[in-house]
Every structure is written in C-alpha cells, then in structure tokens.
Amino acid sequence: MKCTPSILPSGARRLCGIAGPTRSESRDLALNYVSDRAPASANLEGLNVIKLIEESTLSAFQIRVFCLCALVALIDGFDSQLLGPAARSIALSLDLRVADFGSIFSASQVGFFIGALAFGPAADRWGRRWLLIATTSVFATFTLFTALAHSFGSLLLCRLFVGLALGGASPSFIGLAAEYLPLRRRTQFVTMLWAAVPLGGMLGAMASTALIQTAGWQASFYVGGIVPLLVALSLVFFLPESISFLVARGASPEKVRSIVEKVARGTVAHVDRFIVDTPTLQSTPLKALFTHGRTVPTLYLWTLCFMAWMALIVVSFWTPTLIQNVGFSASAAAATLLFNNVGAVVGTVLIGSLMHRFGNFRVLTLSFFAAAWAVGALGTFTSAFSHVVISSTLAGFFLSASCAGLIAIAAGSYPVSIRSTGIGWAIGVGRIGSIVGPLLAGRLLALNWSVRDIYLALSVPCLCAVVLVILLRRNANSRSGSGRDAFSTG
C-alpha cells in the first residue's frame, strides 16, 4: 500500500515531524487503515474503521452521536432524582409512612445494579443502539406509571423497573459515545458525558420541588416520563449503531460506508471491505474481562469503583443528617448538599481535561488523595458553616471526579467488543459500594460514633484507592498491550 505524508496517521506524522491531519485530509486519512490481517486469498483491501475513528478529527456526525448520548445521560440523572423531593407528598397521597420509602429507594438501587451488570454484556452481544433505545423507553414508561401508582407495591415495582432500565442505559451510552470519539479526546469527552448525570440529577431535584408546589407530585413524573420518550424517538431516527458491531455482524458494505463517509467527511466508494482490529470473542463478554491478562487490572478497577462510589454516596446521602447532628439547621444542611452537587458537576467536567493533559493515573492518584482530605475535613472542621460548605464542595468535586475518571479508564481500556460489559460491570460493582456505604454509615451512627469519626473512617477507602491506582498504573506499565486495549497483554 502506498503511503504518502498526507495520508500517514497522526502518530506517524508526529514522529516524522509533520503536522497532524487537517479537516480536509480526513478522507485521505481513512485510506491508510487497510488491514494487514486480511487473508491473502480474499484479495481485498479492508478499511479498519476503528483506527479511522480513533485517528480522526471530530466531525459533525461524531458530535451528534456524543450529544445524543449526553442527552440520555442527562435524563438518566434527571429521572433518578425525582423521587426524593416527592417522597413526603407521595406518602401523604398514598397513606404510606415516609419510613416505607427506604425500601423503595433500595429497590431503585438494586434495579440499577442488576441493569448495569445484565445489560452491559447484552449491549456487546446484541447491539448498543437498540438496547439504549429500549432501556430509555422502559425507564420513561415506568416513570409515567409512577405517577399512576396507587399502593406501596405498585410504587415499589415501578421504581425497581426504572432503576433496572437506568442501570442498563449507562454502559450503552458510554460505550457507544466512546466508540465514535477520537482516541486522543476520548477521556476528556467521556468524563464530560458522565457529568451530564449529576447535572441531570440537580435539574431533576429542582424541577420536582417546583412542580410539587405548583402542580402536585404526579406532574414531575409526567415530565420525567414524556421527555425521555421523546428522546427515545429521536434516537430511533438519529443515533447510529456501533460501527464495530455492524462490521462484526456482517452488515452490508453500503450501510457501513454511509457511516464511514460521515466520519471521514468524504466518499470512500472504492472500498469494498470494512474490518475491525478486535479479535472475535471466543467466550462470553463477561468471561473475556478475565482473559488475555485482564484479570488483575479488572479486579483493581472493580475495587476502585466499589470504594469510590461508597464514599460518594455516603457523602451525598448522609451529609444533610450528619451536619444537622453537629448543630446546623435543616436549611444549612440543604445548602451544604447543593454545594456538594455543584462541586460534583464541576469536578466531573474538569477531570477529563486534566487526565488528558497530565495523564490518567497521575491525576486519579491526586484526586483520590484530595478526596480523602476533603471528606476528613468535612467532619473535622465544623466550627463554622463556611468551613463545612468549602469541605462539602471539595468532597463533591474530588469524589465525583474520581468516579468519572474510573469510568473513562474503563471506556478506554477494554476492546470495543467487550467495552459495554467492562463499563457495566465497573458501574455495577460501584453500585454495590453505594448500597453498602450508607448501611455502614448508619450502623456507625447507631453505635454512637461521632460525626468526625464517621467522616474520618470514610476517608480510609479513598486512601486505599490511592494505593490501588498506583498498583493499577504499575500493572499497566508492565504490560506490552496496546493503549487501545490497556487491560490486555495480547
């Protein structure tokens, strides 16, 4: 194959001292990704679609895919936060006790956990696009049904299915967006994508509070159901399927070519064969997480997710109560939580750029260390409200940034054929931490631990995470795998 400087991949061009590809060169860049693995008997050139996307500059088509996935992430966070502000009103309407909502909240968490574990592998096996459309439609439908709930049982069932679908949507929208992002921008954009979840949560809490006061608690669930249905409809018309899935399943060249031309911003009519450089799975997607040297880094990642989400959810759920226990008012506790959420959104947005600039593991190590300090400070410096607000904001910033960084590592470290599985199980194990953490904090409070000691105990998992990130970095440095499959030795 003839390679002129104008069609060298950007990595090779940099080595030769040549500037990276311009937008007008994107079509020529596509021509460089002809597979060396194609059998000689085929006598056909194969355009490597994964390498094409990874070395591309962002096109309008790729931005559209990212924005659609970010929109799903936003409504995912929006729907997940509707129940909390409405709990007291629902209790009065259905003649329930507020204490009964502990089981309802837990049902959502359990559903999310099962959905993330089950639908991540399903997306890799049957396609991310239709699974994302289906899960978005399901959580929209059962959010609408929540407004029609007439008993504890019906409410519990609705929220269980909402959690199940929300958990199933997450690995699909992250995996699909990551696949269509250039490699050098993937970490930055994946963390921005994940930032839409807490941002949607803030919007959901505010919308629910406002609608309850003006139109009743049912109104917030009508809005939370109708909007996702409209989004699901837009996905049907505007969201493409995973291109690697299409190639692996033998989709027609015309269908794959139409996507390639939108990425390359030019015609590739002369290309008759499209390939991906990911080997065909010889086992289930879940089992593949533990093959080719991925076992140790996968377990490191899961443990990190468990610790990170445990600390994040305890701070989010228990801070208002614990802050009131040291003498602050309910309004001060609410303000503390608001600043925590603001810090969470900002931290999630910024960490991707920092990881892109300074390196994934270096930034994550510092983020977890800073999170440990901020969480400890939240329980220690309680003499003034300003101290509490600063500590809460920093805790939200660094804990959410750390979680987003772990999601970005999962999205960038597994090959595309098992990416949704890797993301889904990382999120699912993190969700176990989000269930265990609040229970543990409640137990410590029942044992009469002081607020200071509870937060200091909560900082310990963050310090352990620092050690695990260092171990994960050493493991990555010792492997000979490519950066595109950083959890593989092959």
Secondary structure, DSSP 8 states (H G I E B T S, - for coil): ----GGGS-HHHHHHTT-----GGGHHHHHTT-B-S-S-GGG---EEEHHHHHHTS---HHHHHHHHHHHHHHHHHHHHHTSHHHHHHHHHHHHT--GGGHHHHHHHHHHHHHHHHHHHHHHHHHH-HHHHHHHHHHHHHHHHHHHHT--SHHHHHHHHHHHHHHHHHHHHHHHHHHHHTS-GGGHHHHHHHHHHHHHHHHHHHHHHHHHHHHHH-HHHHHHHHHHHHHHHHHHHHHH----HHHHHHTT--HHHHHHHHHHHHTS--TT--EEE-SS---SS-HHHHTTSTT-HHHHHHHHHHHHHHHHHHHHHHHHHHHHHHHTT--HHHHHHHHHHHHHHHHHHHHHHHHHHHHH-HHHHHHHHHHHHHHHHHHHHH--SSHHHHHHHHHHHHHHHHHHHHHHHHHHHHHS-GGGHHHHHHHHHHHHHHHHHHHHHHHHHHHHTT--HHHHHHHHHHHHHHHHHHHHHHHHHHHH----GGGTT---
